[in-house]
Amino acid sequence: MSIVQYDAQQYEHDLAMGFGDLFTLADIRAYALADFCVRSAIQRAFFARELSTLCKIALEESQAQALDPIYQAGEVPFVQKVADFVTERATVLLKMAPEISRFKKEHF
């Protein structure tokens, strides 16, 4: 777990390993993920499909997990905040996923 799910006003963070020249989650776009695939020898279409699958699962499960009665009263707000963060990132990545395989090889 990283500190990303905490209050951005309270903690400053950068990704330990960036995507290209990008070190914050909000700055990462489809091109950076496509570039990551090329540099890592991962087929972009495969990556996009897997990313979409994981995002759909995250969207289905994040809020359900947050509602699990196992969490005690003091834990509920934090767990809900994590679930909201997961939902937000999954939504962004799911919209971005189809673009990953659309870049031409000569762009890298």
C-alpha positions as CSV (number, residue, x, y, z in Angstrom):
1,M,0.0,0.0,0.0
2,S,1.4,3.4,-0.9
3,I,0.6,6.8,0.6
4,V,-1.3,7.8,-2.5
5,Q,-4.7,7.0,-1.0
6,Y,-4.0,9.5,1.8
7,D,-4.7,13.2,1.7
8,A,-2.6,14.7,-1.1
9,Q,-2.5,18.0,0.8
10,Q,-0.9,16.3,3.7
11,Y,1.6,14.1,1.9
12,E,3.7,14.9,-1.1
13,H,4.7,11.8,-3.1
14,D,6.2,10.7,-6.3
15,L,6.2,7.3,-7.8
16,A,9.4,5.5,-7.1
17,M,9.6,4.4,-10.7
18,G,8.0,6.6,-13.2
19,F,6.4,6.0,-16.5
20,G,8.7,7.8,-18.9
21,D,9.1,11.2,-17.4
22,L,5.9,11.0,-15.3
23,F,6.1,10.4,-11.6
24,T,2.6,11.2,-10.4
25,L,-0.5,9.0,-11.0
26,A,-2.6,11.9,-12.3
27,D,0.0,12.7,-15.1
28,I,0.1,9.2,-16.5
29,R,-1.7,8.8,-19.8
30,A,-2.1,6.1,-22.4
31,Y,1.1,6.9,-24.2
32,A,3.2,6.5,-21.1
33,L,1.6,3.1,-20.5
34,A,2.1,2.1,-24.1
35,D,5.8,3.2,-23.9
36,F,6.1,1.1,-20.7
37,C,4.8,-1.9,-22.7
38,V,7.3,-1.4,-25.5
39,R,10.2,-1.0,-23.2
40,S,9.1,-4.0,-21.1
41,A,8.5,-6.2,-24.2
42,I,4.8,-6.6,-23.3
43,Q,2.3,-6.7,-26.1
44,R,0.3,-3.5,-25.9
45,A,-3.0,-5.2,-26.9
46,F,-2.5,-7.9,-24.2
47,F,-1.7,-5.2,-21.6
48,A,-4.7,-3.2,-22.5
49,R,-7.0,-6.3,-22.3
50,E,-5.6,-7.3,-18.9
51,L,-5.8,-3.7,-17.6
52,S,-9.4,-3.5,-18.7
53,T,-10.2,-6.8,-17.0
54,L,-8.5,-5.8,-13.7
55,C,-10.2,-2.4,-13.8
56,K,-13.7,-3.9,-14.3
57,I,-13.1,-6.3,-11.3
58,A,-11.8,-3.4,-9.2
59,L,-14.9,-1.4,-10.0
60,E,-17.1,-4.3,-9.0
61,E,-15.3,-5.2,-5.9
62,S,-13.9,-2.0,-4.3
63,Q,-17.1,-0.7,-2.9
64,A,-18.4,-4.1,-2.0
65,Q,-15.2,-4.8,0.0
66,A,-15.5,-1.4,1.8
67,L,-19.0,-2.5,3.0
68,D,-17.7,-5.7,4.5
69,P,-18.9,-5.8,8.2
70,I,-15.5,-7.0,9.3
71,Y,-14.2,-3.4,9.5
72,Q,-14.7,-1.8,12.9
73,A,-16.2,1.7,13.2
74,G,-12.8,3.5,13.2
75,E,-11.6,1.6,10.2
76,V,-14.7,2.3,8.0
77,P,-13.8,5.8,6.8
78,F,-10.3,4.8,5.9
79,V,-11.5,1.7,4.0
80,Q,-14.1,3.7,2.2
81,K,-11.4,6.3,1.2
82,V,-9.3,3.5,-0.2
83,A,-12.3,2.0,-2.1
84,D,-13.1,5.5,-3.5
85,F,-9.4,5.8,-4.6
86,V,-9.5,2.4,-6.3
87,T,-12.8,3.3,-8.0
88,E,-11.4,6.6,-9.3
89,R,-8.1,5.1,-10.6
90,A,-9.9,2.1,-12.2
91,T,-12.3,4.4,-14.0
92,V,-9.5,6.5,-15.4
93,L,-7.4,3.5,-16.5
94,L,-10.5,1.7,-18.0
95,K,-11.1,4.8,-20.2
96,M,-7.4,4.9,-21.1
97,A,-6.9,1.2,-21.9
98,P,-8.3,1.1,-25.5
99,E,-5.8,3.9,-26.5
100,I,-2.7,1.9,-25.4
101,S,-2.6,-0.3,-28.5
102,R,-3.5,2.4,-30.9
103,F,-0.1,4.1,-31.0
104,K,2.1,3.2,-34.0
105,K,5.3,1.4,-33.4
106,E,7.3,4.3,-34.9
107,H,6.1,6.5,-32.0
108,F,8.5,4.8,-29.6
